[in-house]
C-alpha cells in the first residue's frame, strides 16, 4: 500500500507516468473508492451535506471516467483506459487530500479573513497543480503535448463545474 501511495505522489510530482501502473480492475476499484471518500470529505469540509457531497462526487467520478472512456474509444486507444483512469483518480486522491487543508481555512465562507484569503490562494495553487498533473497524464495517454493536455484538463474541469451547476442547481 505504501508503494502505491508513493507512486501516486511521484505521479503528482510528474516523476512517474500512467503507463507505469499495472492495468488492474482491482486497483482501479480501490482507487475509485478512495476517490469517493476524499471527494465526500472535500464536500463536507466545504459545508455540503453528506448526501449532496456523495451525489456530486459520484457525478464527477462518472463524468470523468465516462469522458475518458469515450475519448479513448474514439482514438482507438481502449487498452489504455484502466491505467489512465487509475492514474487520474489516484492523482485526484492525493491532490484532493492536500486540498482539504486550504479548504479548512473556509475560503468560500461568508467572512473575509486573512486565513480565508490564504485558503483561497492555496486552493488556486492546488487547482493549477491539478491541471498540470492531469495534463501530464493526458499527455502520456493520448500522446499529445503537456500544453494540450493541460488545455483539455482546464476545459474538462470547467465543463464538469458547469454540468454540476446544472445538475445540482449550484448546491
C-alpha positions, 0 to 999 in steps of 0.5 A: 500500500505504501508503494502505491501511495508513493507512486501516486505522489511521484505521479503528482510530482510528474516523476512517474507516468500512467503507463507505469501502473499495472492495468488492474480492475482491482486497483482501479476499484480501490482507487475509485473508492478512495476517490469517493471518500476524499471527494465526500470529505472535500464536500463536507469540509466545504459545508455540503451535506453528506448526501449532496457531497456523495451525489456530486462526487459520484457525478464527477467520478462518472463524468470523468471516467465516462469522458475518458472512456469515450475519448479513448474509444474514439482514438482507438486507444481502449487498452489504455483506459484502466491505467489512465483512469487509475492514474487520474483518480489516484492523482485526484486522491492525493491532490484532493487530500492536500486540498482539504487543508486550504479548504479548512481555512473556509475560503468560500465562507461568508467572512473575509479573513486573512486565513480565508484569503490564504485558503483561497490562494492555496486552493488556486495553487492546488487547482493549477497543480491539478491541471498540470498533473492531469495534463501530464497524464493526458499527455502520456495517454493520448500522446499529445503535448503537456500544453494540450493536455493541460488545455483539455484538463482546464476545459474538462474541469470547467465543463464538469463545474458547469454540468454540476451547476446544472445538475445540482442547481449550484448546491 
